[in-house]
Amino acid sequence: MPHIAIIGAGIGGLTAAALLLKQGWQVTVLEAAAYPGGCAGTFFHQGYRFDAGATLAGGFDANGPHTKLADILGLTWQVSPIRDAAWVVHLPEKTIYQYVEPNPWRNEYLTNFPYSEAFWHKQEQLAKISWDISTRDFPFPPATLNETLRLPLGLRLDTFAAVPYLPRKLRGLLPRQTQPDFKAFIDAQLLISAQAISDDADALYGSTVLDLPRRGVVHVHGGMGGIAETLVGWIRSHGGQALYHQQVKRLDVKNGRVIAAHTNQSLRVEADAFLGNLTPWALTRLLGEAAPTSLRREVKRRHPMWGAFVLHAGLDASIIRQPITHHQIVMDVNKKLGEGNSVFISLSPLNDDKRAPQGFRTATLSTHTSVTAWDQLYKQNPAAYEERKAEYTERVLNAAERALPGFRKAAKLVMPGTPHTYEFYTRRPLGMVGGFPQTSLFHARSPRTGLRNLWLVGDSIFPGQSTAGVTLGAMRVARLVADETRN
Ligand SMILES: Cc1cc2nc3c(=O)[nH]c(=O)nc-3n(C[C@H](O)[C@H](O)[C@H](O)COP(=O)(O)OP(=O)(O)OC[C@H]3O[C@@H](n4cnc5c(N)ncnc54)[C@H](O)[C@@H]3O)c2cc1C
């Protein structure tokens, strides 16, 4: 029975672990933290269960990645579907409900952006093709000759309708009459789901993520971490190992293959194959001198990913009675998004009593931020770092107050987190989160690392971020590992 060691119990690592276990592998997952899920984990603090990063769970529709995974493994997610609006977008002059059902959604976009109908038709058509491709056995980007030869098998007649859009940016699909509020509405969604705004986001990928509200959005009982906790439960009950407090500090490499992982608890795990649920930067650090030249070159050449500034808040539920749990705010549609100008807020559902002490709710508020300024201040000017943290806290609270009046008064506990906090808790260098901006399908990162029995899994590889995205990526990696180890 081949043995695989997986570094990290994020959604990517756990999904690949479960799939390989199902195929008969011996599986050991080594997780540095005390709980699973990484950026999509849920942590306890003062009686609250706070979502560490991810809050919006999509991809639970009939053909969605989480549903497919549950079918393969025979597990049941502890979730309830959101049936009304997946989230609400608050622009300075407009409030737009992201309805789950197509008809109310059509009425909503026609009321707010009457000129946008042709755009949404095109978006829907492209999204349908992309979702269809991504849920079939379509090896993209092809990493081997075998995969290149298999590509045409994934194509159907209607797939060809997407071909002219392959080199295009989403901006090219926007209507001529586009006003700053419509562009900000589209860009805010692209930024959270493709890590790029319409000027840069790939047209096909962008169309797909604009469909997210209508692709099986659910509440995960007890918080987002429930996805990872369910996977760990499944792995353990099927004979796999998922060990916490085991941070991998070093990998032994011999003749182009990894032979063992060493943890901070002096555990040495030998295996036939290894998976890093890591960014390329983190993997390069772990490999040290043994990092292949291609990997070293890659991390030097690449721009950093985005970071996140977050607030975790404990709210008096008698003040914040809002039943819709997810809210997105753009403060000024003429300014760049992120850095407090666009904020995503998620409240725990009113009826989820596992998330907070009685009479309270949790909230996770986040905004995209560039990691480099935070890193420099943290290392060189701690006072300025603290000042910046206070300033960003104010920005995010201002945004919250706009969407949910009374937020400041209701907030009995407010804990800010910077990219440095993410670096500390998720071990992602510089606190870079959310994967690479999806600017071109031709630049998609494959799981390969330059070492024969070591692959990457998680949001650095195609199709990138979100629990649904990393689940799709992990399905592909599990197949690749099984194929390549057999050959
Ligand atoms: C603020 C924020 C908001 C987001 N919002 C959403 C959202 O609403 N919906 C959504 O679907 N997605 C969202 N995302 C993105 C989503 O959370 C991620 O894309 C996804 O969870 C990443 O999963 P991953 O498999 O790449 O692993 P990660 O989450 O990066 O987990 C990796 C794991 O590996 C562990 N690890 C790292 N190094 C080591 C080591 N050396 N040894 C042992 N263990 C190690 C870490 O502790 C961690 O648990 C958000 C992300 C952030 C940061």
The ligand as a Gaussian input file, in Angstrom:
#p B3LYP/6-31G(d) Opt

LIG

0 1
 C       -9.807000      36.769000       4.450000
 C      -10.140000      35.628000       3.519000
 C      -11.434000      35.505000       3.056000
 C      -11.777000      34.461000       2.196000
 N      -13.067000      34.312000       1.817000
 C      -13.447000      33.194000       1.171000
 C      -14.819000      32.874000       1.035000
 O      -15.687000      33.611000       1.518000
 N      -15.148000      31.713000       0.389000
 C      -14.196000      30.854000      -0.075000
 O      -14.561000      29.793000      -0.614000
 N      -12.886000      31.132000       0.050000
 C      -12.489000      32.264000       0.673000
 N      -11.170000      32.507000       0.896000
 C      -10.164000      31.651000       0.261000
 C      -10.043000      30.279000       0.892000
 O      -10.054000      30.378000       2.273000
 C       -8.754000      29.634000       0.439000
 O       -8.574000      29.746000      -0.954000
 C       -8.672000      28.152000       0.807000
 O       -9.235000      27.896000       2.074000
 C       -7.211000      27.758000       0.769000
 O       -7.079000      26.402000       1.028000
 P       -5.690000      25.672000       0.862000
 O       -5.975000      24.228000       0.664000
 O       -4.854000      26.362000      -0.149000
 O       -4.982000      25.726000       2.278000
 P       -4.708000      26.800000       3.421000
 O       -5.992000      27.358000       3.869000
 O       -3.575000      27.678000       3.099000
 O       -4.241000      25.789000       4.553000
 C       -2.943000      25.248000       4.581000
 C       -2.739000      24.541000       5.905000
 O       -1.400000      24.078000       5.957000
 C       -0.872000      24.309000       7.249000
 N        0.590000      24.419000       7.113000
 C        1.289000      25.372000       6.458000
 N        2.605000      25.134000       6.553000
 C        2.736000      23.993000       7.259000
 C        3.853000      23.220000       7.682000
 N        5.105000      23.585000       7.402000
 N        3.625000      22.104000       8.405000
 C        2.355000      21.717000       8.710000
 N        1.273000      22.406000       8.349000
 C        1.459000      23.538000       7.625000
 C       -1.524000      25.584000       7.703000
 O       -1.512000      25.693000       9.113000
 C       -2.934000      25.446000       7.120000
 O       -3.800000      24.810000       8.006000
 C      -10.783000      33.544000       1.754000
 C       -9.478000      33.668000       2.222000
 C       -9.156000      34.684000       3.111000
 C       -7.756000      34.773000       3.631000

